[in-house]
Amino acid sequence: MPTPKKSTSGSKKPLVYGAVIVTAAALLGFASYKATAPGNSATDTSTTSPAAEVSADPQAGVYPELAKLARRDAGDKLAVGRTDAPVVLIEYADFKCGYCGKFARDTEPELIEEYVEDGTLRIEWRNFPIFGEESENAARGSWAAGQQGRFWEFHAAAYAEGAKEKGFSKDRVKALAQESGVKDLARFMKDLDGEAARAAVAKDQEQAYGIGATSTPSFLINGRPIAGAQPKETFTRAIEAAAEQARTAAGPETTEGSEDAANSTGSQDAAK
């Protein structure tokens, strides 16, 4: 596993969520290490970690304070799905991470098709660049592409087979933006180097360090930590358990609302 370089924008100090969050942070940090420890390849998902052993109990391994990190912002350019979806998956990832690429290519499209499109799931991306300058370039580039409504297209291009091996110099990031259909490349390059992009990436990065994430990808599903590009079934179990818990908490009167969600197009069209 490449050793993450020290962040120039983050203190890596845990956020103060209370004693229970310290426990969750320790678990996710350990699981993040196990998921990407030396000896595990970027394509081997056979070894699961404690945070990935999702129980059938909807409340097991769930930390309500972590669930509150979901932004549910209708203007979030780096998210897909309804803002009122019962389940929110927060993904902390780096474009130079092979495990992140595996999740993006193999698992995420199926989760979008099965759960985002029917209104059950919302996915919120958090840039978590941990491998140096090129990671930062790609992270800020994804944000800049998002300002022109092309984040998910940039995401797909940056995670395509062989893209990581070409690196993420600024020229390469610009080429990816062009490939992604970003129309105003001059604006893109200005946004890429702007303070707003740097601040947005730093905010995401600080949140990731604050919950104890030490490697990528790391996930929260309604407050349940999952680390690494785990098999799809791990995410399916967590999403369905979270959806069931949300239905139970809301009561039977939400049935009609869930049907309306299935008929809504929402922001998920941007991910197709």
C-alpha positions in Angstrom: 0.0 0.0 0.0 1.4 3.4 -0.8 2.1 5.4 2.3 -0.2 8.5 2.4 1.7 11.7 2.4 1.1 14.2 5.1 -1.7 16.6 4.2 -0.7 20.2 3.7 -4.2 21.4 4.4 -5.4 19.1 7.2 -4.4 18.7 10.8 -5.7 15.1 11.0 -7.1 15.8 14.5 -10.3 13.9 15.2 -13.4 16.0 15.3 -15.1 16.1 18.7 -18.3 14.0 18.3 -18.2 12.5 21.8 -16.9 9.2 23.2 -19.0 7.0 21.0 -17.5 8.6 17.9 -14.0 8.0 19.2 -14.9 4.3 19.2 -16.3 4.5 15.7 -13.3 6.4 14.5 -10.9 3.8 15.9 -12.9 1.1 14.2 -12.9 2.8 10.8 -9.3 3.6 11.1 -8.3 0.0 11.8 -10.6 -1.3 9.1 -9.2 1.2 6.6 -5.7 -0.1 7.3 -6.8 -3.8 7.1 -8.6 -3.2 3.8 -5.6 -1.8 2.1 -2.8 -3.4 4.1 0.3 -4.7 2.4 -0.4 -8.0 0.7 -3.9 -7.1 -0.4 -4.2 -6.3 -4.1 -6.5 -3.6 -5.4 -8.6 -6.2 -6.9 -8.8 -8.6 -4.0 -11.9 -8.1 -1.9 -12.0 -11.5 -0.3 -10.7 -10.3 3.0 -13.2 -8.3 4.9 -12.5 -6.2 8.0 -14.5 -5.7 11.2 -16.2 -2.6 9.9 -17.3 -4.5 6.7 -19.0 -7.4 8.6 -22.4 -6.0 8.2 -24.9 -7.5 10.6 -28.5 -8.2 9.7 -29.5 -6.1 12.7 -30.3 -2.6 11.3 -28.8 -0.9 14.4 -25.6 -2.9 14.7 -22.5 -0.9 14.0 -24.4 2.3 13.4 -23.3 5.6 15.0 -26.1 8.2 14.9 -23.6 11.1 15.2 -21.8 9.9 12.1 -25.1 9.8 10.2 -25.5 13.5 10.8 -22.5 14.1 8.5 -24.8 13.6 5.5 -25.3 17.1 4.0 -28.5 16.5 1.9 -27.8 19.7 0.1 -29.8 20.1 -3.1 -27.1 22.2 -4.6 -24.3 19.7 -4.0 -22.7 19.1 -7.4 -20.8 16.1 -6.1 -23.8 14.1 -5.0 -26.4 11.9 -6.7 -29.9 11.0 -5.6 -32.8 12.5 -3.8 -32.0 14.8 -0.8 -34.8 13.1 1.1 -33.6 9.5 0.3 -33.9 7.3 3.4 -30.3 6.1 3.0 -27.2 8.2 2.4 -23.8 6.7 1.5 -20.9 9.0 2.0 -17.8 8.0 0.1 -14.4 9.3 1.0 -12.0 8.6 -1.9 -8.9 9.5 -3.8 -8.6 9.4 -7.6 -5.2 7.8 -7.3 -6.6 4.9 -5.2 -6.9 1.6 -7.1 -9.5 0.3 -4.6 -11.6 3.4 -5.2 -11.4 2.8 -8.9 -12.5 -0.8 -8.5 -15.5 0.4 -6.4 -16.3 3.1 -9.0 -16.2 0.7 -11.9 -17.6 -2.5 -10.5 -20.0 -1.6 -7.6 -21.2 2.0 -7.6 -23.0 1.8 -11.0 -25.0 -1.1 -9.8 -25.9 0.6 -6.5 -27.0 3.7 -8.5 -29.2 1.5 -10.8 -30.7 -0.5 -8.0 -31.1 2.0 -5.2 -30.5 5.6 -6.3 -32.9 5.4 -9.2 -35.7 4.1 -7.1 -35.2 6.9 -4.5 -33.8 4.7 -1.7 -30.2 5.9 -1.8 -28.3 9.1 -2.1 -24.5 9.1 -2.7 -22.4 12.0 -1.4 -18.8 12.2 -2.6 -16.1 13.6 -0.3 -12.7 14.3 -1.8 -10.0 12.6 0.3 -6.7 13.1 -1.4 -4.0 11.4 0.6 -1.3 10.6 -2.0 0.2 13.9 -2.7 0.1 16.7 -5.3 -1.5 14.7 -8.1 -4.3 13.5 -5.8 -4.9 17.2 -4.9 -5.0 18.1 -8.6 -7.6 15.4 -9.4 -9.7 16.3 -6.3 -9.8 20.0 -7.2 -10.4 19.0 -10.9 -13.4 16.9 -9.9 -14.8 19.9 -7.9 -14.2 22.2 -10.8 -15.9 19.9 -13.2 -18.8 19.7 -10.8 -19.3 23.5 -11.1 -20.2 22.9 -14.7 -22.4 19.9 -14.0 -19.9 17.3 -15.1 -18.6 15.8 -11.8 -19.8 12.3 -12.5 -18.5 12.3 -16.0 -15.1 13.4 -14.7 -15.4 10.8 -12.0 -15.9 8.1 -14.6 -13.1 9.3 -16.8 -10.6 9.5 -13.9 -11.5 6.0 -12.7 -11.5 4.4 -16.2 -9.1 1.5 -16.6 -5.6 2.8 -17.1 -6.4 6.4 -16.2 -4.6 6.3 -12.9 -1.4 5.1 -14.6 -1.3 8.2 -16.7 -1.1 10.4 -13.7 -3.0 13.6 -12.7 -0.8 16.4 -13.7 -2.7 19.7 -14.4 -2.5 19.1 -18.1 -3.8 15.6 -17.7 -6.6 16.8 -15.4 -7.5 19.4 -18.1 -7.6 16.6 -20.7 -9.9 14.6 -18.5 -12.2 17.6 -18.1 -12.4 17.9 -21.9 -13.1 14.2 -22.2 -15.8 14.6 -19.6 -17.6 17.3 -21.6 -16.7 20.3 -19.6 -17.4 23.1 -22.0 -15.6 26.1 -20.5 -12.1 24.9 -20.0 -10.7 28.3 -19.2 -13.2 28.6 -16.3 -12.3 25.0 -15.4 -8.6 25.8 -15.0 -9.4 29.0 -13.1 -11.7 27.0 -10.7 -9.1 24.3 -10.4 -6.5 26.7 -8.9 -9.1 28.8 -7.1 -9.5 29.2 -3.3 -13.0 27.8 -3.4 -11.8 24.4 -4.8 -9.0 24.3 -2.2 -11.4 25.1 0.6 -14.0 22.5 -0.5 -11.4 19.7 -0.8 -9.8 20.7 2.5 -13.3 20.6 4.2 -13.9 17.0 2.9 -10.4 15.9 3.8 -10.7 17.2 7.4 -14.1 15.4 7.8 -12.5 12.1 6.7 -9.6 12.5 9.1 -12.0 13.5 11.8 -14.0 10.2 11.6 -10.8 8.2 11.8 -10.4 7.3 8.1 -6.8 6.6 7.3 -7.0 4.9 3.8 -9.3 5.0 0.8 -12.1 4.3 0.1 -13.9 4.7 3.3 -17.7 4.9 3.6 -20.5 5.8 5.9 -24.0 4.3 5.3 -26.4 6.1 7.6 -23.7 6.2 10.2 -22.4 2.7 9.6 -18.6 2.7 8.8 -17.4 0.4 5.9 -13.8 0.4 4.7 -12.3 -0.7 1.4 -13.8 -1.8 -1.9 -15.8 -4.6 -0.3 -18.0 -6.9 -2.3 -21.3 -5.5 -3.5 -23.1 -7.7 -1.0 -21.6 -5.8 1.9 -23.0 -2.5 0.6 -26.4 -4.2 -0.3 -26.8 -5.5 3.3 -25.9 -2.1 4.8 -28.2 -0.2 2.5 -31.2 -2.5 2.9 -30.7 -2.6 6.7 -30.5 1.2 6.8 -33.6 1.5 4.6 -35.5 -0.9 6.8 -34.5 1.1 9.9 -35.6 4.3 8.3 -39.0 2.8 7.3 -39.5 1.5 10.9 -38.6 4.8 12.4 -40.8 6.8 10.0 -43.9 4.5 10.3 -46.4 3.2 7.7 -47.5 6.6 6.6 -44.3 6.9 4.5 -45.3 4.2 2.1 -47.0 6.7 -0.3 -44.0 8.9 -0.1 -41.6 6.1 -1.0 -43.7 5.5 -4.1 -43.4 9.1 -5.1 -39.6 8.8 -4.7 -39.5 6.0 -7.2 -41.2 8.2 -9.7 -38.8 11.1 -9.2 -35.9 11.7 -11.5 -33.9 14.0 -9.1 -30.3 14.6 -9.4 -29.4 11.0 -10.2 -29.8 11.8 -14.0 -26.4 13.4 -13.8 -24.8 10.0 -13.0 -26.2 8.2 -16.0 
